[in-house]
């Protein structure tokens, strides 16, 4: 039997996962019109979109620089 703080570790982890997933969904939803505008303007590859987001100074959800994989994940979240 877990005692003390260890018995709450699982609940805290589950809550943390849900919160991070929700933040990621909101961030992806906020980026959807920006990425759609880029695509309409001819920026179509994942790498090109990542470069354009970085050039505009739009950070990732954690404040970093964009990569093609991160753009792919955002697009998958909003699909």
C-alpha positions as CSV (number, residue, x, y, z in Angstrom):
1,X,0.0,0.0,0.0
2,X,1.3,3.4,-0.9
3,X,1.4,5.9,1.9
4,X,1.9,9.6,2.1
5,X,2.6,11.6,-1.0
6,X,3.3,8.5,-3.1
7,X,-0.4,7.5,-3.0
8,X,-1.2,10.8,-4.8
9,X,1.5,10.5,-7.4
10,X,-0.7,8.6,-9.9
11,X,-3.5,11.1,-9.6
12,X,-1.1,14.0,-10.0
13,X,0.5,12.5,-13.1
14,X,-2.9,11.9,-14.7
15,X,-4.0,15.4,-14.0
16,X,-0.8,16.8,-15.4
17,X,-1.2,14.8,-18.6
18,X,-4.8,16.0,-19.0
19,X,-3.7,19.6,-18.5
20,X,-0.8,19.4,-20.9
21,X,-3.0,17.7,-23.6
22,X,-5.6,20.4,-23.2
23,X,-3.0,23.2,-23.5
24,X,-1.6,21.5,-26.6
25,X,-5.1,21.3,-28.1
26,X,-5.8,25.0,-27.5
27,X,-2.4,26.0,-28.9
28,X,-3.0,23.9,-32.0
29,X,-6.5,25.4,-32.4
30,X,-5.0,29.0,-32.1
31,X,-2.4,28.1,-34.8
32,X,-4.9,26.6,-37.3
33,X,-5.8,29.9,-39.0
34,X,-2.2,31.0,-39.1
35,X,-1.1,27.8,-40.7
36,X,-4.1,27.9,-43.1
37,X,-3.0,31.5,-44.2
38,X,0.5,30.3,-44.8
39,X,-0.7,27.4,-46.9
40,X,-2.9,29.6,-48.9
41,X,0.1,31.8,-49.5
42,X,2.1,28.9,-50.9
43,X,4.0,27.8,-47.8
44,X,3.0,24.1,-48.0
45,X,5.8,21.9,-46.7
46,X,6.1,21.1,-43.0
47,X,9.7,22.5,-42.9
48,X,8.6,25.7,-44.7
49,X,5.7,26.2,-42.2
50,X,8.1,25.7,-39.3
51,X,10.5,28.3,-40.8
52,X,7.6,30.7,-41.3
53,X,6.4,30.3,-37.8
54,X,9.9,30.9,-36.5
55,X,10.3,33.9,-38.7
56,X,7.1,35.4,-37.4
57,X,8.3,34.9,-33.8
58,X,5.5,32.5,-33.0
59,X,6.8,30.1,-30.3
60,X,5.9,26.5,-29.7
61,X,3.6,25.7,-26.8
62,X,6.7,25.4,-24.6
63,X,8.3,28.6,-25.9
64,X,10.8,27.0,-28.3
65,X,11.5,27.0,-32.0
66,X,9.5,25.1,-34.5
67,X,10.5,22.0,-36.4
68,X,8.7,20.0,-39.1
69,X,7.8,17.3,-36.6
70,X,6.1,19.8,-34.3
71,X,4.2,21.3,-37.2
72,X,3.1,17.8,-38.2
73,X,1.8,17.2,-34.6
74,X,-0.1,20.4,-34.6
75,X,-1.8,19.5,-37.9
76,X,-2.6,16.0,-36.5
77,X,-4.2,17.5,-33.4
78,X,-6.5,19.7,-35.5
79,X,-7.4,17.1,-38.2
